[in-house]
Amino acid sequence: MKSILCLLIAAGFGALLQFEGVPHGLLLGSILVTALAATKFGFAPRTPYGLGYIQVTLGIATGLMFEAWDSATVTTMLPSLGLLLLCLTVQVALSAWWLARGAGWNRTDALLAVYPGALAAVFDLLESHQASSKVIIVHLMRLLLITVLVSLLIPGQAAVAVAEVDPLSTGMALTVFSLIMLSIVVGRLLLAIGVPAPFMLTAIILTAVFLKSGWLHGFHMPDWSLNLAALILGARIGSRFQGLGLAELGRHGRTALVSVGLMILVAAGFAEVAARLLGSDALSLWLAYMPGAIETIAIVAFGGGLNVVFILTHHLVRMVLLHFAPALLVQVRRAREEV
């Protein structure tokens, strides 16, 4: 009951911010309300299936945009993906170097702090007893700073006339339900083998397959589903401040701010270079090169009317590489030792 009340208050405050013209006010308001509840009262709303809902909802909404894709679109994206890998290397190396040399952290904490993984992976790290409080604060600062920064810098779409949408037919409702269930089942299988953001990945791919097969013709994600995803995401980010004291936040907050700021500035620099070389939109490239927070980036990109498919493709490539590269290196090392 407390969780529902907290979410209702967060939704009300977020709606007020949205009404007053604050970009992505629902997301920011939800973060603020739950962060205050977590720090002042030691209470955080429970959203046990929230991350899965966020990923499936955003995955389907993104997959619906693949209708306009063709081989030429994929080809033009390849150079940008190459620059993404270089950007990621510079981000991690520079931020880790500063934490080790500038802040005096040991190598393990520095590398854990700059790991730009998926939101689900970061939440797992935050809940791990092996992660020190200063590492947790860096990740919280990254999630919070990226969310606030991109939300305030990227305005939401202006109000447009909304055409009447026909209610779902029984056949379409069954198709969408089948898509959701299939995304969850396949996502659970991928989750078991360590695939990052598995529900978003499966929802994107399966939605694109359903769309190309003609089974989702005329279907659009309702606005309330994306608004609910923004509310839950804000609540999950804000609730992570539970158990962290103000003194601790102040002690490591400045260090975290510099570390995250360096990664965001590197992303901005690479985005500007890529925009000049490739003739692409610098803002979309900046979001594509951001160090993590794919769910936040997706919600902001949807609200700002940006090229969501382009942006999320970069984030999915980054996450797959981050999660599978270490495992692949371990397997190669073991194979060499056996030889």
N, C-alpha and C positions, 0 to 999 in steps of 0.2 A: 504493500500500500504506500509506503514511504517513497519507493522508487517511482511509482506512478505519479504521486504528487509532485516530486522533484522534476520529473519530465514535463508535467503539465505547466509548472512554473517556468521552466526553461523555454517551453514552446511559446508561452504567453509573452515572455520578455523578448524572445527572438522575433516573434511576429511584430512586436512594438518597434523594435529596431528596424525591421524591414519596412514597416509603414512609414517610419521617419526618414527613410531613404538611405540607411546604412547598407552598403553592399554586402550581400550574403549575411544579413543580420540574423537569420535563423541559426546558422552555424555558429557565428560568433557569440550570440546571446546564450546558446546552449553551453558553450565552453565556459563562459563567464559564470553562469548560475551554478553549474556543477562544480567548478573549481572553488567557488566560494563555499559551497556546501561541504566540500571535501576538506578544505583547510580550516574553516571555522567550526564546523560541527562534527568533523570526522566521519561524515556519511557520504557515500557515493551510490547513485542509482545502479541497480543491477540490470544489465542487458545481455543475458547469456547467449542469445542467438543474434545479437546485434551486428557483429562483424560479418557474419554469413549473409544476413539480409542486405547489408550495405553492398557487399561484393556482387551478389546475384542481381540486385536492382540496377546497379551501375553497369554491370556486365551486359545485361539485356539491353539497356538503353544505348550502350556503345555498339553492341552487335547490330542493332537496327540501322546504324549509320553505314554499314558496310555495303549497302545496296548500290552506292555510287562508286564503289571501288573497282579498279581494273588493274591489269598488269603494269600499265604505265605509272599508276600511282605508287605501286610497290617499288618500282625501279627508281623513281625520283627520291624515295625515302632512304635508300641504301647509303648514300654519302653522309646523310645526317646521322644515321646509326653508327657509322664509323667514327664520326666526331664525338658521338656520345661516349664511346668507349674511352677515347682519349680524355674527355672531360671528366669522366668518372675516376680515372686514374689520378689526374691532377687534384681533384677534390679531396680524395681520401688521403693521398700522400701529403698534401700541404696542411690539411687540418690535423692529421696525426702528428706531423712534424712539429707543428706549433704546440700541441698539447704536451709532447714529450720534451721539447727544448724550452719553449716559452713558459709553460705552466709546471714543468717538472714532473709530469705524470710518468708512470712506468709504461712500457711498450704495450702490455696486455690491455690495460685500461684505455690507453689512447686508441688502440685499434677497435676495441669494443664500442667506444664512444662515437667513432666516425663511421660505423657500419650503416650504410644507407639502405637498409632492407625494407621489405614490405611492412605495412602497418601491423599486420598480424604477427610478423616475426619480431618487430620492435616491442609489441605488447608482451610477447613471450619472454623477451629479454628483461623487460621491466619487472615482470613477476618472478624472475629467477633470483634465487638467493645468492647466486654467484656474482651478480652484478653489483658493484659498489654504488653508493648513493650518488656520487659525482657523475658516474656513467649514466645513471638513470636521469639525472638532471639535464645532461647534455641532450639526451634523446627527447625528453619532454620539451626542452627549449627548441629543438629542431621542429618537432610537430607543431608546437604553438606558434613559432615565428613564421614558418612557411604558411600555416593556415591564415594567420592574421595578415601577413604581408600580401599574399596573393589575393586574399579576399578584399582588402582595402584598395589595392592598386588596380584590380580588374572589376569594373562596374558590372552589375547584373544587367540583364537584357531590359531594355525599355518595355513598358507595357504595350502589348499588341492586342489587336482584336482577336478574340478566341472564337474559332468556329465551333459550332455544335458538333460534338462527337457522338456518333451512334453508339448505343450500348453494345457490349460484347454479345455476339451470338453464342449459342451453346457450343457450337463447333470450335470457335475461336477461343472461348474460355477453356475448353478441354485441351486445346493445343498449347496455350500459354501455361496451363497447369502442368502438362507433360514436360514442357521445356524447363520449368522451375525444378521439378522433381529430378529430371535427368541431370541438370546442372549440379544439384546437391549430391546425388549419388556418385557421379563421376568425380566431383570435387572432393568428396570424402576419400575416394581411392587415391587421388593425387596428393591429398593432405597426408596420407599414411606414408608416402615415400618422400615427403619433404618439399613438394612443389609450392612455391610462394603464391599467395593470393589465389588459391586453387578455384574457389567458387567464381571469382571474377573471370578468370581465364576460361573456365569451361562454359560459363554463361555467354561470353563474347563469341567463342567459337561455335557453340551450338545454335545461338541466335542467328549468326551469319548463315549457317547451314540451313536452318529452318526458313530463313528469309529467301535465300537463293532457290529453295525448293518451292517457293510460292505459298507456304503455309501461314505466313504472318503478314500477308498483304493487307495494308490498311491499318495495322495495329500500331498504336503509340503508347508509350509508357505514360500513365496518368501523373499529373504534377504532384499529387499528394504523396505518391510513392517516393519521389526524389526529395520532397520536403521532409518526409519521415527519415530518410537516409541521412540527410544533413543534421537533423535533430539528434539521432542516435550517435552519429560520428562525433558531434560536439560533446555529448554526454560522456562518451568513452575517453576522449582526450582530457576533458576537465576532471574526470574522476581519478586520473592518474596522479593528481596532486595530493591525494590522501596519504597521510603518514609522513609527509615532508614538511619540516618546520621552516619558518621564515628565515631563521638564521642560516640554516643549511642552504636554502635557495639563494640567499644573498652571497654566501661564501663561494659557491661554485657557479652562480648564475652568470657573472661577468665572463668567466672563463668559457662557459658554454656559449655565450652570446658571440664571442670572438670566433670560436671554432665553427659554429654554424654560419656566421656571417661570411667567413672565408669561402665556405662551400657554395653559398648562394651567389657571392660575387664572381667566383669562377664560372658558375653556370651562366651568369649574365654576360661575362666576357666571351665565352664560347658561343653563346646564342647570337651575339652581335657579329662575330666573325662568320658563323654559319649563315646568318641572314645575308651578309654581303657576298659570300661565295656562292650560295645556292639560290639566292633570290627568294627566300622564304620569309614568313612573318616572324620577326624577332621575338614577339611576345609568346607565340606558340612554342618557339624553340626554347625560350627561357623556361617555360613550364615543363617542357619535355626533358630538359637537362637538370631539373630540380633534384636534389639528393633525397628522394623518398617521398612518403606521404601520398601514394597514388590515389587513395580514396578521396583525400582532401582535394587534390589537383583535379580529379574527375568532376567532383561536385562544382568546384569553382569554374571549370572550363564549360560545363553544361550551362551554368547560370550566365556566363559571359558570352555565350554564343560562339565559342572558339572551335577549332578543328579538334574535337575530342579524340577521334580515332588516331590521328597523327600523334597526338600527345601521349595517349595511353599505350600505343605500340612501343614507343621508346621506353616507357616505364616498365612494361612487361618484359622487354628484352633485357633491360638492366637487372631486373629482379631474378630472371632465370639464370643469367650469368653469375650474379652474386651468390645464389644458392647452390648452383651446380658446379661452379668452377672449383671451390675448395674440395668437394667430394671427388671430383675428377682427378685433381692433383694427388689426393691421398691414394686413389686406386693406381695411378701411374707409379707413384713411389713404391707402393707395395709390390707391384709387378716387377720393378727393377730389383728390389731386394730379393725377391724369390729367384730371379735369374742369377 
